[in-house]
Amino acid sequence: MYAMYDIAIIGAGPGGYVAAIRAAQLGAKVVLIEKEAVGGVCLNWGCIPSKAIISCADKYNEAKKLSKYGIKAENVTFNYREVFDRKQQIVEKLQKSLTRLIKSKNVELVKGEAVIETNNSLKVNGEIIEFKNLIIATGSRTKSLPGLEIDHKYILDSNDILSLQELPDSVLIVGSGAVGLEWARVFHSFEKQVTIVEIADRLCPMFDREVSEYIEKLKKRKRIAVYKNTTVDKLDIKPDIIFLAAGRQPNTKDGKFIKVDNNLRTNISNIYAIGDVTGIFPLAHVASHQGVKAVEHILLGKEVNINYNHVPFVVYGKPEIASVGYTEEALITKEIPYKKSVFPISAVGRAQTDDKTEGFVKILANDKEILGVHIVAEYAGELIQQATIAMSNGLSPENLIETIFPHPTYSEAIHEGFLGIFGEFLHI
């Protein structure tokens, strides 16, 4: 039997391991249990490996276009096996670094599958672990759709797609959320035939409609076939593989999300849940923040009070898409008065010098409050944080107008967007 722990945490993904580190910082005795690899889906089968591949795809595309910059590079080719190997090396390096970090914080890391026995104990590898408080951070897994059962050969999930050491010539991607759009970017960049099927009436339906419409135009311009309001059984298409990128389910015994209160506590007072397993906002950065807040509620008694309307969401398409706050449709539905400003990225000098002119910044606000910001642009994932910081700290559009933005940068589009709320664009 292990010693009594102040906090036991099941799952060493971005929610669990961050919670463990924060608890250790606050002087708690912590045990972190993980049955697979530290870092969870994000590090091992999601965020990091996919971005490693995207980086290679972008370098390949840039190399093919170097003549635009007066640079001669002939017969540019790629070797996807080497792309795969680089991805693996990055993941393995980060896994080792993360494991060392966790252990350096005096967190006890236990490999195995945890089974909750009582409100104060769980079993791992036949051993009992006792705890005062428990945080469940077990994450989520891919799920099949009716008529589209993942077989890991022809119908693939996100783990399968990352395991490919060679890319097939054609792919049908089911779902146009973050994962679907990012892999459409990869396959298209490596000159493969891409078809996207979306059951909703538009691509990336989680975003503002104006963003969705713009992305659809870009896909069509790149000759990526797009089918909306469509299910796969209605298509007469025979791709080499089907990639199912249409949702995940929680890692719980019954496959249901764990309900929590505003302090991330379950119906059992000393047991908390964070991250994808709660179904609240399935993003790695949300899980990490929830982990910190759950620990601080346990050890410091601090109320959690997360404003999920101020969570930034990024899709690493080409260009990137980023959003925080209300969409225009939500404001109309909620009957919240607003003004709208849309500023094209092409009007930004830095975008012209870099030949990255696709996209726009859309601001939704009133005179006193920023309600939503939606960006399609190179580095949109970085730009959105400026808006997130402003919204989280209650800054007004006028505060942003009075802020000096450096020139030449993409962030000038943010400044212009806020000027537009008052009808005062300077560069259009």
DRENBA-733280 format. One record per atom (N, C-alpha, C): x, y, z. Coordinates in steps of 0.05 Angstrom, whole numbers, padded with zeros to 5 digits, always signed. Each point is the difference from the previous one (the first is absolute). Layout:
REM residues N
XYZ
...
This chain:
REM residues 428
+00017-00024+00000
-00017+00024+00000
+00018+00025+00000
-00008+00019-00017
+00013+00026-00001
-00008+00017+00024
+00016+00020+00006
-00006+00018+00022
-00024+00018-00008
-00012+00012+00020
-00022+00018-00005
+00009+00025-00015
-00014+00008-00021
+00007+00023-00016
-00021+00022+00005
+00010+00025-00001
-00019+00023+00001
-00017+00000-00025
+00012-00004-00022
-00014-00001-00026
+00010-00022-00017
-00018-00017-00010
+00006-00020-00020
-00013+00010-00026
+00014-00004-00023
-00009+00010-00026
+00001-00023-00019
-00022-00006-00013
-00001-00021-00021
+00002+00013-00027
+00021-00005-00014
+00004+00011-00027
+00022+00021-00001
+00021-00005-00015
+00022+00019-00002
+00001+00015-00026
-00024+00008-00009
-00002+00017-00023
+00005+00029+00008
-00006+00020-00017
+00005+00028+00006
-00016+00010+00024
-00022-00013+00007
-00015+00007+00024
+00013-00012+00025
+00004-00026-00001
+00010-00015+00023
+00028+00007+00008
+00019+00002-00019
+00027+00005+00008
+00004+00029+00010
-00015+00019-00012
+00001+00027+00010
-00011+00002+00028
-00022-00014+00005
-00012+00000+00026
+00020-00011+00021
+00014-00022-00008
+00019-00012+00018
+00023+00019+00007
+00010+00014-00020
+00022+00019+00005
-00009+00023+00018
-00024+00010-00006
-00010+00022+00017
-00004-00009+00029
-00011-00024+00003
-00004-00010+00027
+00026-00003+00015
+00020-00010-00014
+00026-00004+00013
+00012+00027+00007
-00004+00021-00017
+00010+00027+00006
-00012+00010+00026
-00025-00008+00005
-00014+00009+00024
+00005-00017+00024
+00019-00019-00003
+00009-00016+00023
-00016-00026+00005
-00017-00007-00019
-00016-00024+00004
+00016-00026-00007
-00008-00022+00012
+00011-00026-00008
-00017-00011-00022
+00012-00004-00024
-00016-00005-00024
+00009-00026-00013
-00020-00015-00010
+00006-00023-00017
-00015+00004-00026
+00014-00006-00022
-00011+00003-00027
+00000-00027-00014
-00023-00010-00008
-00002-00026-00012
-00006+00002-00029
+00015-00014-00017
-00004+00000-00029
+00004-00028-00011
-00019-00010-00015
+00002-00027-00011
+00015-00001-00027
+00003+00023-00013
+00014-00001-00026
+00024+00018+00002
+00000+00023-00015
+00023+00017-00001
-00006+00027+00012
+00019+00011+00015
-00004+00027+00011
-00004+00020-00023
-00016+00020+00005
-00006+00020-00020
-00027-00005-00013
-00011-00024+00003
-00027-00005-00010
-00002+00002-00030
-00025+00003-00009
-00005+00001-00029
+00015+00024-00012
+00000+00023+00013
+00011+00024-00011
+00029-00004-00009
+00017-00010+00018
+00028-00004-00006
+00005-00023-00018
-00014-00022+00004
+00006-00025-00014
-00015-00005-00025
-00025+00008-00002
-00017-00007-00023
-00016+00023-00010
+00007+00025+00007
-00017+00022-00008
+00016+00025-00006
-00002+00020+00018
+00010+00027-00005
+00029+00000-00010
+00018-00012+00014
+00029+00002-00006
+00008-00015-00025
-00006-00026-00002
+00008-00014-00024
-00012+00011-00026
-00026+00008+00002
-00012+00011-00024
+00013+00026-00009
+00008+00017+00020
+00013+00025-00007
+00028-00004-00011
+00013-00022+00009
+00027-00007-00010
-00003-00006-00030
-00021-00015-00007
-00004-00007-00028
-00008+00024-00017
-00018+00017+00012
-00008+00024-00014
+00024+00018-00006
+00019+00002+00019
+00024+00016-00004
+00015-00010-00024
+00003-00026-00003
+00014-00011-00023
-00015+00005-00026
-00026-00003+00001
-00016+00006-00024
+00003+00028-00009
+00000+00019+00019
+00004+00028-00007
+00027+00006-00012
+00021-00013+00012
+00027+00004-00011
+00001-00009-00029
-00013-00023-00006
+00000-00011-00027
-00014+00020-00019
-00023+00010+00008
-00014+00019-00017
+00015+00026-00004
+00013+00009+00021
+00016+00025-00003
+00024-00004-00019
+00012-00024+00002
+00023-00006-00017
-00008+00000-00030
-00024-00010-00005
-00010-00001-00028
-00005+00028-00011
-00004+00020+00017
-00008+00027-00008
+00023+00020+00003
+00024-00010+00005
+00022+00018+00005
+00007+00019-00023
-00007-00008-00024
+00006+00016-00023
-00015+00027+00001
-00022+00001+00015
-00014+00026+00004
+00016+00020+00015
+00020-00010+00015
+00017+00017+00016
+00027+00004-00012
+00003-00009-00025
+00025+00003-00014
+00020-00021+00008
-00009-00022+00011
+00018-00022+00008
-00006-00024-00017
+00021-00012-00012
-00003-00022-00018
+00004-00027+00015
-00021-00016+00001
+00002-00027+00011
-00015-00019-00018
+00015-00017-00014
-00013-00018-00019
-00003-00028+00011
-00020-00014-00012
-00005-00028+00006
-00004-00005+00030
-00017+00017+00012
-00006-00003+00029
-00018-00025+00004
+00008-00018+00017
-00016-00024+00006
-00002-00004+00030
-00016-00020+00008
-00002-00006+00029
+00002-00030+00004
+00007-00008+00024
+00001-00028+00008
-00017-00001+00026
-00025-00011-00003
-00018+00000+00023
+00010-00017+00023
+00015-00021-00006
+00011-00016+00021
+00018+00016+00018
+00015+00019-00011
+00017+00017+00015
-00016+00020+00016
-00022+00009-00012
-00019+00018+00015
-00011-00015+00024
-00008-00025-00004
-00010-00017+00022
+00022-00003+00022
+00024-00006-00008
+00022-00004+00019
+00005+00025+00016
+00000+00023-00013
+00004+00025+00015
-00022+00004+00021
-00025-00006-00008
-00022+00003+00018
+00004-00018+00025
+00008-00025-00005
+00005-00018+00022
+00022+00010+00019
+00021+00010-00012
+00022+00010+00016
-00008+00023+00018
-00017+00018-00010
-00010+00023+00016
-00017-00010+00023
-00018-00019-00006
-00018-00011+00020
+00016-00013+00022
+00019-00017-00008
+00016-00015+00020
+00017+00019+00017
+00011+00021-00012
+00016+00019+00015
-00018+00015+00020
-00024+00008-00008
-00017+00014+00019
-00011-00019+00022
-00005-00025-00007
-00008-00020+00020
+00021-00002+00022
+00025-00004-00008
+00021-00003+00019
+00004+00025+00017
-00002+00024-00013
+00003+00025+00015
-00022+00003+00020
-00025-00007-00008
-00023+00003+00017
+00002-00019+00024
+00008-00024-00005
+00004-00020+00022
+00020+00010+00020
+00022+00010-00010
+00020+00011+00019
-00011+00024+00016
-00015+00017-00014
-00012+00023+00014
-00018-00009+00022
-00018-00019-00006
-00019-00009+00020
+00014-00012+00024
+00020-00016-00004
+00015-00013+00022
+00016+00021+00015
+00010+00021-00014
+00016+00020+00014
-00017+00016+00020
-00026+00000-00004
-00018+00015+00018
-00009-00017+00024
+00013-00024+00003
-00007-00018+00022
-00029-00011-00002
-00009-00003-00025
-00025-00013-00005
+00006-00030-00005
-00014-00017+00014
+00004-00029-00004
-00016-00008-00025
+00014-00010-00020
-00012-00008-00025
-00003-00031-00001
-00024-00009-00003
-00006-00029+00001
-00012-00008-00027
+00013-00021-00012
-00010-00010-00026
-00020-00022+00005
-00024+00003-00011
-00020-00021+00004
-00028+00011-00003
-00020-00018-00001
-00028+00008-00002
-00012+00002+00028
-00012+00023+00005
-00012+00005+00027
-00030-00008+00000
-00008-00013+00022
-00028-00007+00004
-00008+00012+00027
-00020+00017+00000
-00009+00012+00025
-00015-00021+00017
+00010-00003+00025
-00011-00021+00018
-00021+00013+00019
+00008+00022+00013
-00017+00014+00018
+00004+00030-00004
-00013+00016+00017
+00003+00029-00002
+00028+00009+00008
+00015-00018+00011
+00027+00008+00009
+00022-00020-00008
-00007-00017-00019
+00021-00019-00009
-00005-00009-00028
+00022-00008-00013
-00001-00012-00027
+00021-00022-00001
-00003-00017-00021
+00018-00022-00003
+00015+00003-00027
+00027-00004+00002
+00017+00001-00024
+00019-00024+00002
+00000-00016-00021
+00018-00023-00001
-00002-00018+00025
-00025-00002+00010
-00005-00017+00023
+00006+00013+00027
+00011+00024-00001
+00007+00015+00025
-00021+00021+00006
-00005+00005+00025
-00020+00020+00009
+00015+00026+00004
-00012+00022-00011
+00010+00027+00004
-00022+00015+00015
+00007+00011+00023
-00019+00016+00015
+00004+00030-00004
-00022+00015-00001
+00002+00028-00005
-00020+00015+00016
+00006+00026+00005
-00019+00018+00012
-00019+00012-00022
+00013+00006-00023
-00015+00012-00022
+00009-00014-00026
-00019-00001-00019
+00006-00013-00026
-00008+00018-00022
+00017+00002-00021
-00006+00014-00024
+00000-00020-00023
-00023-00002-00014
-00002-00017-00023
+00006+00016-00025
+00021-00008-00014
+00008+00014-00024
+00006-00020-00022
-00020-00018-00005
+00005-00022-00018
-00004+00006-00029
-00009+00024-00007
+00000+00008-00028
-00022-00013-00017
+00006-00003-00025
-00020-00010-00019
+00013-00017-00021
-00016-00014-00016
+00010-00017-00021
-00017+00004-00025
+00010-00009-00023
-00015+00002-00024
-00025-00018+00001
-00020+00007-00017
-00023-00017-00001
-00009-00004-00028
-00013-00023-00005
-00010-00006-00027
-00027+00014-00003
-00010+00001-00025
-00026+00010-00006
-00017-00023-00011
-00026+00002+00002
-00017-00021-00011
+00006-00005-00030
+00007-00024-00007
+00007-00006-00028
+00029+00005-00007
+00014+00012+00019
+00029+00006-00004
+00016-00010+00023
+00002-00026+00003
+00015-00012+00022
+00030+00001-00006
+00015+00012+00018
+00029+00001-00003
+00012-00028+00000
+00013-00007-00022
+00013-00026-00002
+00030+00001+00000
+00011+00025+00001
+00029+00005+00001
+00014-00009-00025
-00014-00006-00021
+00012-00008-00025
-00009+00018-00023
-00027+00001-00004
-00012+00017-00020
-00013+00025+00012
-00014-00004+00022
-00012+00022+00015
+00018+00005+00024
+00013+00023+00000
+00021+00006+00020
-00009+00021+00020
+00012-00001+00024
-00004+00021+00020
+00026+00017+00001
+00000+00019+00018
+00023+00019+00001
+00026-00014+00008
-00001-00021+00016
+00024-00015+00007
+00010-00014-00025
-00017-00012-00015
+00008-00014-00025
+00013+00019-00020
-00012+00023-00003
+00010+00019-00020
+00028+00009+00007
+00006+00003+00026
+00026+00008+00009
+00020-00023-00003
-00009-00024-00002
+00017-00024-00002
+00008-00006-00029
-00012+00013-00019
+00006-00005-00028
+00029+00008-00006
+00015-00018-00012
+00027+00007-00008
+00002+00007-00029
-00022-00004-00015
-00002+00009-00027
-00029+00010-00003
-00004+00022-00015
-00026+00010-00005
-00013-00012-00024
-00026-00008+00002
-00014-00010-00024
-00005+00023-00019
-00008-00007-00025
-00004+00021-00020
-00026+00015+00004
-00020-00012+00014
-00025+00015+00004
-00011-00006+00028
-00014+00019+00011
-00012-00003+00026
-00027+00014+00001
-00020-00013+00012
-00025+00013+00006
-00001+00006+00030
-00002+00025+00007
+00000+00008+00028
-00028+00006+00009
-00009-00014+00020
-00027+00003+00011
+00002+00019+00024
-00011+00024-00003
+00002+00020+00022
+00018+00023-00008
-00010+00024+00005
+00017+00024-00007
+00005+00017+00025
+00004-00014+00022
+00009+00014+00024
+00030+00003-00001
+00012+00004+00023
+00029+00006+00001
+00016-00023-00013
-00004-00024+00009
+00016-00023-00010
-00004-00003-00030
-00025+00001-00009
-00006-00004-00029
+00014+00021-00017
-00002+00025+00007
+00011+00022-00016
+00031-00001+00001
+00011-00007+00023
+00029-00001+00001
+00012-00023-00017
-00014-00022-00001
+00010-00022-00017
-00006+00004-00029
-00021+00015-00006
-00005+00009-00027
+00024+00016-00010
+00010+00017+00018
+00023+00017-00006
+00025-00017-00006
+00004-00021+00016
+00023-00017-00004
-00002-00015-00026
-00022-00014-00005
-00003-00016-00024
+00002+00017-00025
-00013+00023+00001
+00001+00018-00024
+00028+00011-00004
+00014+00006+00021
+00027+00011-00002
+00019-00021-00013
-00005-00025+00006
+00017-00021-00011
-00013-00011-00026
-00016+00016-00013
-00010-00005-00027
-00018-00025-00002
-00016-00005+00020
-00019-00022+00000
-00028+00010-00005
-00017-00017-00010
-00028+00008-00006
-00016-00001+00026
-00014+00022+00005
-00014+00003+00026
-00029+00006-00005
-00018-00015+00014
-00028+00006+00000
-00009+00003+00029
-00015+00021+00006
-00010+00005+00027
-00031-00003+00000
-00010-00016+00019
-00028-00004+00003
-00008+00011+00027
-00021+00017+00001
-00009+00013+00025
-00030-00004+00001
-00010-00011+00022
-00029-00004+00003
-00015+00026+00005
+00014+00021+00011
-00013+00026+00004
-00002+00015-00026
-00013+00024+00001
-00005+00015-00024
+00024+00017-00008
+00022-00002+00014
+00024+00015-00007
+00025-00012+00012
+00022+00007-00011
+00026-00010+00011
+00005+00013+00027
+00017-00013+00016
+00007+00010+00027
-00023+00014+00013
-00022-00015+00006
-00024+00012+00010
+00002+00011+00028
+00023-00005+00014
+00003+00011+00026
+00008+00030-00001
+00008+00009-00024
+00009+00028-00003
-00022+00018-00009
+00006+00026+00001
-00018+00020-00011
-00006-00006-00030
-00024+00004-00008
-00008-00007-00027
+00017+00014-00022
+00008+00024+00005
+00016+00015-00019
+00027-00014-00004
+00011-00011+00022
+00025-00016-00002
-00005-00025-00016
-00022-00014+00006
-00006-00025-00014
-00002+00005-00031
-00014+00021-00007
-00004+00006-00029
+00027+00006-00013
+00017+00014+00014
+00026+00007-00011
+00017-00025-00004
+00000-00017+00020
+00016-00025-00002
-00010-00018-00022
-00026-00001-00004
-00010-00016-00022
+00009+00011-00027
+00000+00026-00003
+00010+00011-00026
+00030-00007-00004
+00015+00001+00021
+00029-00007-00002
+00003-00029-00009
-00015-00018+00013
+00002-00028-00007
-00007-00005-00029
-00021+00013-00010
-00008-00004-00028
+00021+00012-00018
+00013+00022+00007
+00021+00012-00016
+00024-00019-00002
+00004-00015+00021
+00022-00020+00000
-00008-00027-00012
-00024-00001-00010
-00011-00024-00013
-00002-00023+00020
-00008+00006+00024
-00007-00020+00020
-00030-00003-00001
-00009-00024-00006
-00029-00005-00002
-00013+00002+00027
-00022+00015+00001
-00014+00004+00026
-00030-00007-00004
-00010-00017+00018
-00028-00008+00000
-00012+00007+00027
-00020+00018+00000
-00014+00007+00025
-00027-00013+00001
-00012+00000+00024
-00026-00013+00003
+00000-00028-00011
+00022-00014+00004
+00005-00025-00013
+00010-00021+00019
-00009-00025-00004
+00012-00023+00014
+00014-00017-00021
+00019-00016+00010
+00017-00015-00019
-00016-00019-00017
-00022-00011+00010
-00014-00020-00016
-00014+00012-00024
+00000+00027-00002
-00012+00013-00023
+00020+00006-00022
+00025-00006+00005
+00022+00006-00019
+00008-00025-00016
+00004+00004-00025
+00011-00021-00017
+00029+00005-00005
+00016-00002+00022
+00028+00006-00001
+00015-00024+00012
+00022-00008-00012
+00016-00022+00010
+00029+00010+00005
+00004+00013+00023
+00027+00009+00007
+00018-00024+00009
+00025+00005+00002
+00018-00020+00010
-00005-00006+00030
-00006+00021+00014
-00007-00002+00029
-00023+00019+00007
-00014-00006+00021
-00019+00019+00012
+00011+00007+00027
+00002+00026+00006
+00010+00009+00026
-00023+00011+00015
-00007-00013+00022
-00023+00009+00017
+00010+00020+00020
-00008+00025-00005
+00009+00023+00018
-00025+00014+00010
-00019-00015+00010
-00026+00011+00008
-00007-00006+00028
+00017+00006+00019
-00008-00001+00028
+00015-00021+00016
-00003+00004+00026
+00013-00018+00020
-00020-00006+00022
+00007-00020+00016
-00017-00008+00022
+00018-00001+00025
-00011+00004+00024
+00016+00001+00024
+00010-00028+00008
+00024+00000+00012
+00011-00025+00011
-00012-00006+00027
-00024-00009-00001
-00014-00010+00025
-00011-00027-00006
-00006-00015+00021
-00009-00028-00003
-00026-00001-00016
-00018+00020+00005
-00026-00001-00014
-00001+00018-00025
+00023+00013-00006
+00001+00017-00023
-00015+00026+00002
-00007+00007+00025
-00014+00025+00005
+00019+00021+00013
-00006+00026-00006
+00015+00021+00012
-00005+00001+00030
+00020+00009+00015
-00003+00003+00029
-00010+00029+00006
-00022+00002+00013
-00011+00026+00007
+00015+00012+00024
+00005+00025-00002
+00014+00015+00021
-00014+00026+00006
+00005+00011+00023
-00012+00026+00007
+00019+00022-00009
-00006+00025+00008
+00017+00022-00009
+00028-00001+00011
+00005-00016+00020
+00027-00004+00011
+00013-00026-00009
-00012-00012-00021
+00011-00025-00012
-00002-00024+00018
-00018+00002+00019
-00004-00022+00019
-00024-00017-00009
+00003-00026+00003
-00021-00019-00007
-00021+00000+00023
-00018-00019-00001
-00020-00002+00022
+00012-00011+00025
+00025-00009-00001
+00015-00008+00024
+00020+00022+00006
-00002+00011+00024
+00013+00026+00006
+00030+00000-00002
+00013-00023+00003
+00030-00001-00002
+00010-00011-00027
-00018-00003-00019
+00007-00010-00026
-00007+00021-00022
+00020+00007-00015
-00002+00020-00021
+00004-00012-00028
-00008+00014-00021
+00005-00009-00027
+00007+00024-00017
+00019-00004-00018
+00009+00022-00017
+00004-00010-00029
+00001+00019-00019
+00008-00007-00027
-00023-00013-00016
+00008-00015-00021
-00019-00011-00019
-00021-00017+00013
+00007-00014+00022
-00018-00018+00013
-00025+00014+00011
+00001+00026+00003
-00023+00016+00009
-00018+00009-00023
+00011+00001-00024
-00015+00009-00023
-00005+00029-00001
+00013+00016+00018
-00006+00029+00002
+00012+00015-00024
+00026-00004-00005
+00014+00014-00021
+00025-00016-00006
-00003-00019-00019
+00022-00020-00004
+00025+00011-00014
+00015+00016+00014
+00025+00011-00010
+00022-00004+00020
+00024-00005-00009
+00022-00005+00018
+00005+00023+00019
-00001+00025-00010
+00005+00023+00017
-00021+00004+00021
-00025-00008-00007
-00021+00002+00020
+00004-00021+00022
+00008-00024-00008
+00006-00021+00020
+00022+00009+00019
+00021+00012-00010
+00022+00009+00017
-00010+00021+00020
-00015+00019-00010
-00010+00021+00017
-00019-00011+00021
-00017-00018-00008
-00018-00013+00019
+00016-00015+00021
+00022-00013-00008
+00016-00015+00019
+00012+00018+00022
+00010+00023-00009
+00010+00019+00020
-00022+00010+00019
-00023+00006-00012
-00022+00011+00016
-00011-00021+00019
-00002-00025-00009
-00010-00021+00018
+00018-00003+00024
+00026-00001-00005
+00019-00003+00022
-00001+00024+00019
-00002+00024-00011
-00002+00023+00018
-00026+00001+00016
-00021-00012-00011
-00025-00002+00016
+00004-00020+00022
+00013-00022-00005
+00005-00021+00020
+00018+00011+00022
+00022+00012-00007
+00021+00007+00019
-00002+00028+00012
-00012+00018-00016
-00001+00028+00009
-00029+00010+00005
-00019-00016-00009
-00028+00008+00003
-00008+00022-00019
+00015+00004-00022
-00006+00021-00019
-00022-00009-00019
-00020+00017-00004
-00021-00007-00019
+00012-00001-00029
-00011-00019-00016
+00011-00004-00026
-00007+00023-00019
-00026+00004-00005
-00009+00023-00015
+00013+00003-00028
+00000-00020-00016
+00011+00001-00027
-00021+00012-00019
+00008+00021-00015
-00018+00011-00020
+00006-00014-00026
-00016-00019-00008
+00005-00016-00024
-00005+00016-00025
-00013+00023+00003
-00004+00018-00024
+00026+00014-00007
+00020-00001+00017
+00025+00012-00005
+00022-00020-00007
-00008-00024-00009
+00019-00021-00008
+00006+00003-00029
+00025+00003-00008
+00007+00002-00028
+00000-00028-00013
-00009-00001-00025
-00001-00025-00014
+00014+00003-00027
+00018-00018-00007
+00017+00003-00023
-00001-00026-00018
-00003+00004-00025
+00003-00022-00020
+00024+00007-00018
+00018-00019-00002
+00025+00005-00015
-00003-00008-00029
-00020+00014-00013
-00003-00004-00029
+00020+00018-00014
-00004+00004-00026
+00018+00017-00015
-00018+00020-00015
-00004+00025+00010
+00012+00011+00025
-00013-00010+00025
+00011+00008+00023
-00011-00008+00025
-00026+00014+00005
-00016-00012+00018
-00026+00012+00008
+00000+00002+00030
-00008+00022+00011
+00000+00003+00029
-00024+00017+00009
-00011-00007+00023
-00024+00013+00009
-00001+00002+00031
-00012+00021+00010
-00006+00002+00028
-00025+00017+00004
-00017-00008+00018
-00024+00014+00006
-00023-00008-00018
-00020+00017-00002
-00025-00006-00014
+00004+00001-00031
-00014-00018-00014
-00003+00003-00029
-00022+00021-00005
-00002+00009-00025
-00021+00019-00006
-00027-00013+00002
-00002-00026-00007
-00026-00014+00002
-00009-00001+00029
+00019-00005+00018
-00007-00002+00029
-00010+00027+00010
+00012+00022-00008
-00009+00026+00009
-00028+00006-00010
-00005-00008-00025
-00027+00005-00011
-00021-00017+00015
+00007-00025+00006
-00018-00018+00014
-00006+00010+00028
+00021+00010+00013
-00003+00010+00028
-00010+00029+00001
-00003+00012-00023
-00010+00027-00002
+00018+00020+00015
+00026-00005-00003
+00020+00018+00011
+00008+00021-00021
-00003+00026+00006
+00007+00020-00020
+00031+00000-00005
+00007+00004-00025
+00029-00001-00007
+00005+00017-00025
+00026+00006-00003
+00010+00012-00025
+00020-00020-00012
+00003+00001-00026
+00018-00019-00013
+00020+00015-00016
+00025-00011+00000
+00022+00011-00016
+00015-00023-00012
+00005+00002-00026
+00015-00021-00014
+00023+00014-00015
+00025-00008+00006
+00023+00012-00012
+00016-00021-00015
+00006+00004-00026
+00014-00021-00016
+00030-00001+00007
+00010-00024+00002
+00029-00004+00005
+00017+00012-00023
-00011-00001-00024
+00014+00010-00023
+00008+00030+00002
-00014+00015+00018
+00006+00028+00004
+00023+00005+00019
+00012-00022+00011
+00022+00002+00019
+00026-00003-00015
+00018+00019+00004
+00025+00000-00015
+00017-00025+00004
+00001-00010+00025
+00016-00024+00006
-00011-00024-00016
-00026-00002-00003
-00012-00022-00014
+00008+00001-00030
+00003+00024-00011
+00008+00003-00027
+00030-00008-00004
+00016+00008+00019
+00029-00007-00002
+00004-00030+00002
-00017-00013+00016
+00003-00029+00004
-00017-00016-00021
-00015+00013-00016
-00018-00013-00019
-00020-00019+00015
-00010+00010+00022
-00020-00014+00017
-00025+00017+00003
-00013+00005-00022
-00021+00021+00001
-00028-00011+00003
-00004-00026+00002
-00027-00011+00004
-00011+00006+00028
-00025+00006+00001
-00013+00002+00026
-00010+00027+00008
-00009+00002+00025
-00011+00024+00010
-00002-00001+00031
-00004+00023+00012
-00005+00001+00029
-00029+00012+00003
-00016-00015+00014
-00028+00009+00005
-00004+00006+00029
-00008+00024+00007
-00005+00009+00027
-00030+00004+00004
-00010-00011+00022
-00027+00004+00009
+00001+00014+00027
-00012+00023+00003
+00003+00015+00024
-00022+00021+00002
-00003+00012+00024
-00014+00025+00003
+00020+00021+00009
-00009+00023+00007
+00019+00021+00007
+00016-00006+00025
-00010-00017+00017
+00013-00005+00026
+00012-00028+00003
-00009-00019-00017
+00007-00028+00005
+00007-00014-00026
+00021-00016+00001
+00007-00018-00022
-00016-00026+00003
-00015-00007-00020
-00018-00022+00002
+00011-00025-00014
+00014+00003-00022
+00011-00022-00014
+00021+00009-00020
+00020-00017-00005
+00021+00005-00020
+00004-00025-00016
+00001+00002-00026
+00003-00023-00018
+00021+00007-00021
+00019-00017-00002
+00023+00006-00018
+00005-00024-00019
+00004+00007-00025
+00011-00019-00020
+00025+00014-00010
+00023-00012+00005
+00025+00013-00007
+00024-00018+00006
+00022+00006-00012
+00025-00011+00009
+00004+00008+00029
+00008-00019+00017
+00005+00005+00028
-00026+00008+00016
-00023-00007-00010
-00025+00007+00014
+00001-00011+00029
+00012-00024+00003
+00002-00011+00027
+00015+00017+00020
+00019+00015-00010
+00016+00018+00017
-00016+00026+00003
-00012+00010-00021
-00014+00026+00001
-00024-00001+00019
-00013-00023+00001
-00025-00001+00016
+00005+00006+00030
+00024-00006+00009
+00005+00004+00028
-00001+00030+00008
+00006+00017-00019
-00002+00029+00006
-00029+00007+00008
-00019-00011-00016
-00028+00004+00006
-00009-00014+00025
+00011-00024+00005
-00007-00015+00024
+00008+00015+00025
+00024+00011+00000
+00010+00015+00023
-00017+00025+00004
-00007+00013-00021
-00017+00024+00002
-00027-00007+00012
-00012-00021-00010
-00027-00007+00009
+00001-00010+00029
+00020-00016+00006
+00002-00011+00028
+00004+00022+00020
+00011+00022-00008
+00006+00022+00019
-00020+00023-00003
-00022-00005-00014
-00021+00021-00002
+00008+00025-00015
+00019-00002-00019
+00007+00023-00015
-00021+00007-00021
-00003+00025-00006
-00020+00009-00020
+00013+00003-00027
-00016+00002-00021
+00012+00006-00027
+00017+00026+00001
-00009+00019+00015
+00016+00025+00001
+00027-00005+00012
+00002-00018+00020
+00026-00007+00012
+00019-00011-00022
-00011-00016-00018
+00017-00012-00021
+00007+00021-00021
-00018+00019-00005
+00007+00022-00019
+00022+00017+00011
+00001+00004+00026
+00020+00017+00012
+00027-00014+00004
+00000-00026-00006
+00025-00016+00003
+00016+00003-00026
+00027+00004+00003
+00017+00001-00023
+00009-00028-00008
-00005-00007-00025
+00007-00026-00011
+00025+00004-00018
+00019-00019+00002
+00025+00003-00016
-00005-00003-00030
+00017+00013-00015
-00002-00001-00030
+00027-00008-00011
+00001-00017-00020
-00022-00014-00013
-00005-00028+00013
-00024-00005+00009
-00007-00025+00012
-00029-00008-00008
-00006-00025+00002
-00027-00010-00005
-00019+00011+00021
+00010+00006+00024
-00018+00009+00022
-00012+00027-00006
+00011+00015-00020
-00013+00025-00008
-00028-00004-00009
-00006-00024-00010
-00028-00006-00009
-00019+00000+00024
+00010-00007+00024
-00016+00001+00024
-00007+00029+00006
+00020+00017-00001
-00004+00028+00005
-00020+00012-00019
+00004-00006-00026
-00018+00011-00021
-00029-00011+00005
-00002-00025+00008
-00026-00011+00005
-00015+00015+00021
+00014+00008+00021
-00014+00015+00021
-00005+00029-00008
+00017+00011-00017
-00006+00027-00012
-00026-00002-00016
-00004-00022-00013
-00024-00004-00017
-00026+00000+00016
+00002-00008+00025
-00025+00000+00017
-00011+00029+00001
+00017+00019-00002
-00009+00028+00001
+00001+00013-00028
+00002-00016-00021
+00000+00010-00027
+00025+00016-00007
+00023-00007+00012
+00024+00016-00003
+00024-00015-00011
-00005-00019-00019
+00022-00014-00012
+00021+00020-00012
+00025-00007+00003
+00021+00018-00011
+00011-00010-00027
-00003-00027-00005
+00013-00010-00024
-00018-00014-00020
-00026+00004+00004
-00019-00008-00021
-00022+00021-00002
